[in-house]
Amino acid sequence: MTLDTASLVLPFGYSVLTPFAASVAPGASTTLEVQLDAYASGNFNGNLQFTDNDASNGSFAISLAGSVV
């Protein structure tokens, strides 16, 4: 499977520490590490989204929620 690294969208306040691999073999895995940046206090919520090359999957959306106090 080919993951579209250019399609990765993070909600405001988050950044990528470790990007996922662009290509993942069957039965294999990859890691995506994100962090909530503590620039200001508040709640930071939204969807992390990306796509791959398999039209049957559509896009992936993962809900993120965090608080900075």
C-alpha positions, 0 to 999 in steps of 0.5 A: 500500500502506498500512503500519500504523505503529501495528503497528511493534514493535522489540526491546528496546534499539532505537528509531526515528530515522525512521519509514516512510511510512504510504502507499507508491504502487506502484513507490515506496519508503519508509525506516525508520531505527532505532538501537541505543541504547547504554544498557548493554553487551550483545547486543541481538537480536530481530525488527522487525515490522510489518503492512500492509493487504494480507492476502496479505503477512501481517506483516513480520519483519526480524532485528536484531542488535547489540552494545554494548561 
